[in-house]
């Protein structure tokens, strides 16, 4: 089985992409970048991780990239 890494936002589009890629025979690993974004009311990264796993991802990696984002793109 081939493995693919998907930049996962937790929304409907990437959740559908996880399921579709899995149906195509891929093991799907999701990557979520914490850039300090507003996730919405009642939302957190644990909920996003749970949604990715429920959609069929084998693993979910969440990385805090706030400092890098500010240093490389904001300043």
Secondary structure, DSSP 4 states (H G I P E B T S, - for coil): -EEEEEE--SSHHHHHHHHHHHHTTEEEEEEEEE-S----TT--HHHHHHHHHHHT-SEEEEEE-HHHHIIIII-
